[in-house]
Amino acid sequence: MSSNKQSMMVTLGIIIISTVSLIMSIHSSYTYLATKNTMIEEMKQSSNITVSSLRKNVSNLIEAYAVNEYDHLVYNEMEPKNIFAIVVEDYKMGKILGRGAYTSGKIRDDDGTLIDFNAKSDKQRQQLETCYYSNKYEITAASGEKLGSISIFISDNEMKRKTE
């Protein structure tokens, strides 16, 4: 009977350890997913606030053909935040240049420094295509005329760093 008791104790120990391990794994997974979802929602909310602010200010600058001014505005919005890129398409300046749109904006290079967006760069276009989150918004004048669009791109590097 003594070996039966030991066998039963070993079995009970294995069941308890397995149960505790399973519960800890489920809890860790839940916490990870909850943290990740919270970060995603914060990221989207922050990008919506940024774009909302930019759309209002950039529309006036597009109407005034002030490309340098809205480039500075984009830079100032991006610098303190974890936004990967903001691209502005200006239809009015595009008409003057004989194109559909004049494209400008800012993008982060490999070391995180903000540089001018170059629409002809295959590397930059590839980076934008692989971003974790992106959204494009129309820019309209008070009269309702379409002036251009603004696109925001966010990478998941910050999220990965915080969830590791």
Steps between C-alpha positions, in 0.01 A plus 500: 500500500791729559599495132135562408502807724823627342363438152183687589702791646717519186188496280336768717819709485515474123132598471550804727816615321336451159189692608703789643717513186193501276334777700820708493533451124139603439541804725825603325341462157195701605716777649717513188199521267327761719817713508548465125136591425520801731815617325340454157196705603721773648708503182190535281349768723825697507534479121139615454563803724821582312334471160197701611725783609709481184201490265367827637833680482631348176185588305565872553865459405415304184263778393784749557748281306721493813673165451792583731261601775305176500825304479610674821161430655528129414852490645386664824210256536719195439809580702376425853279208396555146383359563155701336223394727214251766395448559128308794356365506145430855384270514195530879454881496485477191281294695245761772488775242445295315238450188711203347679640589840812640660612247760703595805533401861733354757617145571733351760824350372667193649634685804170681570596839357229686308584549134307627198274244337604414145213348301747363244696300761423129475636444851271762654194375310578143615532619860161671478339188355624292793392740775282355772229766473420759237208718410429757232279806549368751248583868546220732394456875494219670688317516165516121471765496224744209527845645562696182556549219745706418804620151585638388833715191548590340831743214549465242775857542626393686813229243574746214456747670732239546773352152475826306499 
